Amino acid sequence: MDPKAIQKLLEDVQTSLNTYQSNPTETSRVEAQEKALNLSRALERPRDAILKISYSPTIVMAIKVAHDLNVFPTLAKATSPVPLNDLAALKPADPLLVERMMRLLVANGFAEEPFPCEYLPTALSKEMTQRTSIGVVESIFLEFFPAIQKVPEYLEVIGYKNPEDPLFAALQYANNIKQDGFAWLCENPAALSRFNAFMEGQRADRAHWADWFPIKDHILTGAHKGADAPLLVDIGGGRGHDLLGFKQRVPEAQGKLVLEDLPKVIEEGRTALDLESEGIESVGYDFFAEEQPVKGSRVYYFRNIFHDWSDDKARLIIKNLIPAMERGYSKVLMEEYILPDKNARSLEGMTDIAVMVFCSGLERTRQRFTNLLESAGLKVNKFWTREGDGQGIIEAELA
């Protein structure tokens, strides 16, 4: 690349870093990261970039192997360099094999190597001791990667149409199954546990919606009083981590908090979190097969649900919800990626492809959300956006 262009990119990086240092918001952090990435890409030869991208599944493989070998908990506790032989003795494993895995992990920031074959922890290796991040890696590696490998073949089979059938996504094609991905997970407890941890890990360090959405003005004000009146129903809420987060952040909220998901998901969640002691009700519910059982709630909340389904399936979810809603009172809050009209970031694009692979879902722009909700009998009140990663909340009510 032209040295003048490199200099311009370097200046952009410095400017964005200065902005972040003087005003360390999530938006300024992401902007600085994007500028630095642009500079890194400009300095890399295209052939090298393509080779590294093509080899990138080996990184996830090495992370999975290191997890299986208990490398990350050992590194996380270390206050001095850990010799290779100590890591190999954990399982035990061949030291040469462990050395080869660690070489790739060091190159990608999952450990430091201050001396040959001696290792120290990094922020990434410490993060890989967390159940949610372990779930991200294991679910993607074990459940998603085999289907991703089959996508080109699958798309040729369906004539390169946009996938819309949840009973015949790439997941079904790769695994020769006849049910939707969520039903399949429910019949595979280990995969379901990994997936639920993955979903919790998706939130990562991102702000809980109660940290930035104007709850007092738009939910609590005007809400029916009393402990028996439903306040918030989390539909498809997995283990209930979002409801627990809401309760912790808004302890003054009156009214019932209700978690809904498929019965097997609810059952699996009871072994992970004690929701009952927190006053959160759990209800088994299939939003395709049943009308919403909780009537007249102030809020019906969906987090990363509608991106799992085509427009036709999403309209069915809304059809089963509408009879429970109270006109002029009940709100639908959908926390989703709200894609920009152009230049979407990498994580947004990756998530879009992941839901396509798993369930023929898709991420949507504002216009696609508006068209969907209006076609199903709702109207958009506002698109609420937060700093950083492109996720936001679509607020809607009965049209």
C-alpha positions as CSV (number, residue, x, y, z in Angstrom):
1,M,0.0,0.0,0.0
2,D,1.0,3.6,-0.6
3,P,3.1,4.9,2.4
4,K,0.9,8.0,2.4
5,A,-2.2,5.9,2.8
6,I,-0.5,4.0,5.7
7,Q,0.4,7.3,7.3
8,K,-3.2,8.4,7.0
9,L,-4.5,5.2,8.7
10,L,-1.9,5.6,11.5
11,E,-3.1,9.2,12.1
12,D,-6.7,7.9,12.2
13,V,-5.6,5.3,14.8
14,Q,-3.9,7.9,16.9
15,T,-6.8,10.3,16.7
16,S,-9.3,7.6,17.8
17,L,-7.0,6.5,20.6
18,N,-6.8,10.0,21.9
19,T,-10.5,10.3,21.8
20,Y,-10.9,7.0,23.7
21,Q,-8.3,8.1,26.3
22,S,-10.0,11.4,26.9
23,N,-13.6,10.0,26.8
24,P,-13.5,6.2,27.4
25,T,-16.9,5.2,26.2
26,E,-17.9,2.0,24.5
27,T,-18.4,3.8,21.2
28,S,-15.0,5.4,21.3
29,R,-13.4,2.0,22.2
30,V,-15.0,0.2,19.3
31,E,-14.1,3.1,17.0
32,A,-10.4,2.9,18.0
33,Q,-10.5,-0.9,17.6
34,E,-11.9,-0.5,14.1
35,K,-9.3,2.0,13.1
36,A,-6.5,-0.2,14.4
37,L,-7.9,-3.1,12.5
38,N,-7.9,-1.1,9.3
39,L,-4.2,-0.3,9.8
40,S,-3.4,-3.9,10.5
41,R,-5.2,-5.0,7.4
42,A,-3.4,-2.5,5.3
43,L,0.0,-3.7,6.6
44,E,-0.8,-7.4,5.8
45,R,-0.2,-8.9,2.4
46,P,-3.5,-10.1,0.9
47,R,-2.2,-13.7,0.4
48,D,-1.1,-13.9,4.0
49,A,-4.5,-12.5,5.2
50,I,-6.4,-15.2,3.2
51,L,-4.1,-17.9,4.4
52,K,-4.6,-16.9,8.1
53,I,-8.4,-16.6,7.7
54,S,-8.5,-20.0,6.1
55,Y,-6.5,-21.6,8.9
56,S,-8.4,-19.8,11.7
57,P,-10.5,-22.9,12.7
58,T,-7.2,-24.4,14.0
59,I,-7.2,-21.6,16.6
60,V,-10.6,-22.6,18.0
61,M,-9.4,-26.3,17.9
62,A,-6.3,-25.4,20.0
63,I,-8.5,-23.5,22.5
64,K,-10.8,-26.5,22.8
65,V,-7.9,-28.9,23.3
66,A,-6.3,-26.6,25.9
67,H,-9.6,-26.5,27.8
68,D,-9.8,-30.3,27.7
69,L,-6.3,-30.5,29.1
70,N,-7.1,-28.1,32.0
71,V,-4.5,-25.6,30.8
72,F,-6.5,-22.4,31.4
73,P,-7.3,-22.9,35.1
74,T,-3.6,-23.7,35.8
75,L,-2.4,-20.7,33.9
76,A,-5.0,-18.4,35.5
77,K,-3.6,-19.2,39.0
78,A,0.0,-18.8,38.0
79,T,2.2,-16.1,39.5
80,S,5.3,-17.3,37.8
81,P,6.0,-19.0,34.4
82,V,4.5,-22.5,34.2
83,P,6.8,-25.0,32.6
84,L,5.5,-27.1,29.6
85,N,6.0,-30.3,31.5
86,D,3.7,-29.1,34.3
87,L,1.0,-28.4,31.7
88,A,1.5,-31.7,30.0
89,A,1.2,-33.6,33.4
90,L,-2.3,-32.3,34.1
91,K,-4.1,-34.9,31.9
92,P,-1.4,-36.3,31.3
93,A,-0.5,-35.5,27.7
94,D,2.5,-35.8,25.4
95,P,4.7,-32.6,26.1
96,L,5.3,-32.2,22.4
97,L,1.6,-32.1,21.6
98,V,1.0,-29.6,24.3
99,E,3.9,-27.5,23.1
100,R,2.4,-27.4,19.6
101,M,-1.0,-26.3,20.9
102,M,0.6,-23.6,23.2
103,R,2.6,-22.3,20.2
104,L,-0.7,-21.4,18.5
105,L,-2.3,-20.1,21.6
106,V,0.6,-17.8,22.4
107,A,0.5,-16.4,18.9
108,N,-3.2,-15.5,19.4
109,G,-2.9,-14.0,22.8
110,F,-4.1,-16.9,25.0
111,A,-0.8,-17.1,26.9
112,E,2.6,-15.4,27.1
113,E,5.9,-17.2,26.6
114,P,8.6,-15.2,28.5
115,F,11.0,-18.1,28.1
116,P,11.0,-21.1,25.8
117,C,8.2,-23.5,26.8
118,E,7.3,-21.5,29.9
119,Y,3.9,-19.8,30.0
120,L,2.1,-17.0,31.8
121,P,-1.6,-16.1,31.7
122,T,-3.3,-13.4,29.7
123,A,-6.7,-11.8,29.9
124,L,-7.9,-14.3,27.3
125,S,-6.6,-17.4,29.2
126,K,-8.3,-16.1,32.4
127,E,-11.5,-15.6,30.5
128,M,-11.4,-19.2,29.3
129,T,-11.9,-20.3,32.9
130,Q,-15.4,-18.8,32.8
131,R,-18.3,-21.1,32.2
132,T,-19.9,-18.8,29.7
133,S,-16.8,-18.4,27.5
134,I,-16.2,-22.1,27.7
135,G,-19.8,-22.6,26.4
136,V,-19.1,-20.2,23.5
137,V,-16.1,-22.1,22.3
138,E,-17.5,-25.6,22.8
139,S,-20.9,-24.9,21.3
140,I,-19.5,-23.3,18.2
141,F,-16.8,-25.9,17.8
142,L,-19.0,-29.0,18.4
143,E,-22.4,-27.9,17.2
144,F,-21.8,-25.1,14.7
145,F,-18.5,-25.9,12.9
146,P,-19.7,-29.3,11.4
147,A,-22.7,-27.5,9.9
148,I,-20.7,-24.5,8.7
149,Q,-18.4,-26.8,6.8
150,K,-21.5,-28.1,4.9
151,V,-23.0,-24.7,4.0
152,P,-21.6,-24.4,0.4
153,E,-22.9,-27.9,-0.4
154,Y,-26.2,-27.2,1.3
155,L,-26.7,-23.9,-0.5
156,E,-26.1,-25.6,-3.9
157,V,-28.7,-28.2,-2.9
158,I,-31.4,-25.6,-2.2
159,G,-30.6,-23.6,-5.4
160,Y,-28.9,-20.8,-3.6
161,K,-32.2,-19.5,-2.1
162,N,-32.1,-17.6,1.1
163,P,-32.7,-20.3,3.8
164,E,-36.1,-19.8,5.5
165,D,-37.2,-23.3,6.6
166,P,-36.1,-24.0,10.3
167,L,-36.6,-27.7,9.6
168,F,-34.0,-27.7,6.8
169,A,-31.2,-25.4,7.7
170,A,-27.6,-26.3,7.3
171,L,-27.7,-27.9,10.7
172,Q,-30.3,-30.4,9.6
173,Y,-28.5,-31.0,6.3
174,A,-25.2,-31.7,8.1
175,N,-26.6,-33.9,10.8
176,N,-29.5,-35.6,8.8
177,I,-32.1,-34.6,11.3
178,K,-35.8,-33.7,10.8
179,Q,-36.5,-31.4,13.7
180,D,-35.7,-27.7,14.3
181,G,-32.4,-26.9,16.1
182,F,-34.0,-26.1,19.4
183,A,-35.9,-29.3,19.6
184,W,-32.7,-31.1,18.7
185,L,-30.9,-29.4,21.5
186,C,-33.5,-30.4,23.9
187,E,-32.9,-34.1,23.1
188,N,-29.1,-33.7,23.5
189,P,-28.5,-32.5,27.1
190,A,-24.8,-31.9,26.8
191,A,-25.3,-29.8,23.6
192,L,-28.2,-27.9,25.3
193,S,-26.0,-27.1,28.3
194,R,-23.2,-25.8,26.0
195,F,-25.7,-23.8,24.0
196,N,-27.3,-22.2,27.1
197,A,-23.8,-21.2,28.4
198,F,-23.1,-19.8,24.9
199,M,-26.2,-17.6,25.0
200,E,-25.1,-16.3,28.4
201,G,-21.6,-15.7,27.1
202,Q,-23.0,-13.7,24.2
203,R,-23.8,-11.0,26.6
204,A,-20.2,-11.1,27.8
205,D,-19.2,-7.7,29.2
206,R,-22.0,-5.9,27.3
207,A,-24.3,-3.8,29.3
208,H,-27.5,-5.4,30.5
209,W,-30.5,-3.6,28.9
210,A,-31.7,-2.4,32.3
211,D,-28.4,-0.4,32.5
212,W,-29.3,1.9,29.6
213,F,-33.0,1.6,28.7
214,P,-35.2,4.2,30.4
215,I,-37.1,1.6,32.5
216,K,-38.6,4.1,35.0
217,D,-40.1,6.3,32.4
218,H,-41.1,3.7,29.8
219,I,-42.0,0.7,32.0
220,L,-42.5,1.4,35.6
221,T,-44.4,4.7,35.1
222,G,-48.0,3.7,34.3
223,A,-47.5,0.0,35.2
224,H,-50.3,-1.7,37.1
225,K,-49.5,-1.9,40.8
226,G,-49.4,-5.0,43.0
227,A,-47.3,-8.1,43.3
228,D,-49.8,-10.2,41.3
229,A,-49.8,-8.0,38.2
230,P,-47.3,-9.3,35.6
231,L,-44.6,-6.7,34.9
232,L,-42.1,-8.5,32.7
233,V,-42.3,-11.8,30.7
234,D,-38.9,-12.9,29.3
235,I,-40.0,-15.1,26.4
236,G,-37.4,-17.7,25.3
237,G,-35.2,-16.5,28.2
238,G,-33.1,-19.7,28.7
239,R,-31.9,-20.0,32.2
240,G,-33.3,-16.6,33.3
241,H,-30.0,-14.7,33.6
242,D,-31.6,-11.6,32.0
243,L,-34.5,-11.6,34.5
244,L,-32.0,-11.9,37.4
245,G,-30.1,-9.0,36.0
246,F,-33.3,-7.0,35.8
247,K,-34.2,-7.8,39.4
248,Q,-30.8,-6.8,40.6
249,R,-30.8,-3.5,38.8
250,V,-34.4,-2.6,39.4
251,P,-35.2,-3.8,42.9
252,E,-38.0,-1.3,43.3
253,A,-40.0,-2.8,40.4
254,Q,-43.4,-4.2,41.5
255,G,-45.2,-7.0,39.7
256,K,-44.4,-10.6,38.6
257,L,-41.3,-11.5,36.7
258,V,-41.9,-14.6,34.5
259,L,-39.4,-16.7,32.6
260,E,-40.8,-18.7,29.6
261,D,-39.0,-21.3,27.5
262,L,-39.5,-24.8,26.2
263,P,-40.2,-27.2,29.1
264,K,-36.9,-29.0,28.8
265,V,-35.0,-25.7,28.8
266,I,-36.8,-24.6,31.9
267,E,-36.0,-28.0,33.6
268,E,-32.3,-27.7,32.6
269,G,-32.2,-24.1,33.9
270,R,-33.4,-25.1,37.3
271,T,-30.2,-27.0,37.9
272,A,-28.1,-23.8,37.1
273,L,-30.0,-20.9,38.8
274,D,-32.3,-20.8,41.8
275,L,-35.0,-18.5,40.3
276,E,-37.7,-19.5,42.7
277,S,-35.8,-18.0,45.7
278,E,-35.5,-14.8,43.7
279,G,-39.3,-14.6,43.2
280,I,-39.1,-15.4,39.4
281,E,-41.8,-17.7,38.0
282,S,-40.8,-20.3,35.4
283,V,-43.3,-21.4,32.7
284,G,-42.8,-24.0,30.0
285,Y,-44.0,-22.4,26.8
286,D,-43.8,-23.1,23.0
287,F,-44.3,-19.7,21.3
288,F,-45.2,-21.4,18.0
289,A,-47.8,-23.8,19.3
290,E,-49.6,-21.9,22.1
291,E,-51.1,-18.5,22.8
292,Q,-49.2,-16.5,25.3
293,P,-50.4,-17.7,28.8
294,V,-49.5,-14.6,30.8
295,K,-52.1,-12.0,30.0
296,G,-51.8,-8.2,30.3
297,S,-48.1,-7.9,31.1
298,R,-46.5,-4.5,30.9
299,V,-43.6,-5.9,28.9
300,Y,-43.1,-8.9,26.8
301,Y,-39.3,-9.2,26.3
302,F,-37.5,-11.1,23.6
303,R,-33.7,-11.2,23.6
304,N,-32.1,-12.5,20.4
305,I,-35.2,-14.5,19.5
306,F,-36.5,-13.0,16.3
307,H,-33.1,-13.3,14.6
308,D,-33.6,-17.1,14.9
309,W,-36.6,-17.1,12.6
310,S,-37.7,-16.1,9.1
311,D,-40.4,-13.4,8.7
312,D,-43.1,-16.1,8.4
313,K,-42.1,-17.8,11.6
314,A,-41.7,-14.5,13.4
315,R,-45.2,-13.5,12.4
316,L,-46.5,-16.7,14.0
317,I,-44.7,-15.8,17.3
318,I,-46.4,-12.4,17.3
319,K,-49.8,-13.9,16.3
320,N,-49.7,-16.0,19.5
321,L,-48.6,-13.0,21.6
322,I,-51.1,-10.4,20.5
323,P,-54.2,-11.9,22.3
324,A,-52.4,-11.6,25.6
325,M,-51.5,-7.9,25.1
326,E,-53.4,-5.0,26.6
327,R,-53.9,-2.2,24.0
328,G,-52.2,1.0,25.0
329,Y,-50.5,-0.7,27.9
330,S,-48.5,-3.8,26.9
331,K,-45.1,-3.3,25.2
332,V,-43.0,-5.6,23.1
333,L,-39.3,-5.1,23.7
334,M,-37.0,-7.0,21.3
335,E,-33.3,-6.8,22.0
336,E,-31.5,-7.6,18.8
337,Y,-28.7,-6.5,16.5
338,I,-30.0,-3.6,14.5
339,L,-27.9,-3.8,11.4
340,P,-26.7,-0.7,9.7
341,D,-27.7,-0.2,6.0
342,K,-24.0,-0.4,5.0
343,N,-20.6,-1.4,6.5
344,A,-21.8,-3.8,9.2
345,R,-19.1,-4.9,11.6
346,S,-17.6,-8.4,11.5
347,L,-19.4,-9.7,14.6
348,E,-22.8,-8.6,13.2
349,G,-22.1,-10.5,10.0
350,M,-20.8,-13.6,11.8
351,T,-23.9,-13.7,14.0
352,D,-26.1,-13.3,10.9
353,I,-24.5,-16.4,9.3
354,A,-24.5,-18.4,12.5
355,V,-28.3,-18.1,12.9
356,M,-28.7,-18.9,9.2
357,V,-26.8,-22.1,9.7
358,F,-28.5,-23.1,12.9
359,C,-32.2,-22.2,12.2
360,S,-32.5,-20.4,8.9
361,G,-32.7,-17.1,10.9
362,L,-31.4,-13.7,10.0
363,E,-30.3,-10.4,11.5
364,R,-32.4,-7.3,10.3
365,T,-32.0,-3.7,9.5
366,R,-34.5,-1.1,10.9
367,Q,-36.5,-1.2,7.7
368,R,-36.8,-5.0,7.9
369,F,-37.9,-4.8,11.5
370,T,-40.5,-2.2,10.7
371,N,-41.9,-4.2,7.7
372,L,-42.0,-7.4,9.8
373,L,-43.8,-5.8,12.8
374,E,-46.3,-3.8,10.8
375,S,-47.2,-6.9,8.8
376,A,-47.9,-8.8,12.1
377,G,-50.2,-6.2,13.7
378,L,-47.7,-4.2,15.7
379,K,-46.2,-0.7,15.3
380,V,-42.7,0.4,16.2
381,N,-42.6,3.1,18.8
382,K,-38.8,3.6,18.7
383,F,-35.5,2.0,17.9
384,W,-33.4,2.4,21.1
385,T,-29.6,2.0,20.5
386,R,-26.8,1.7,22.8
387,E,-23.1,2.4,22.5
388,G,-20.7,0.0,21.0
389,D,-21.6,-3.2,19.3
390,G,-24.8,-2.6,17.3
391,Q,-27.3,-4.2,19.6
392,G,-30.4,-2.2,20.6
393,I,-34.0,-2.5,21.5
394,I,-37.0,-2.3,19.2
395,E,-40.0,-1.0,21.2
396,A,-43.4,-1.9,19.7
397,E,-47.1,-2.1,20.7
398,L,-50.4,-3.0,19.2
399,A,-51.1,-1.1,16.1
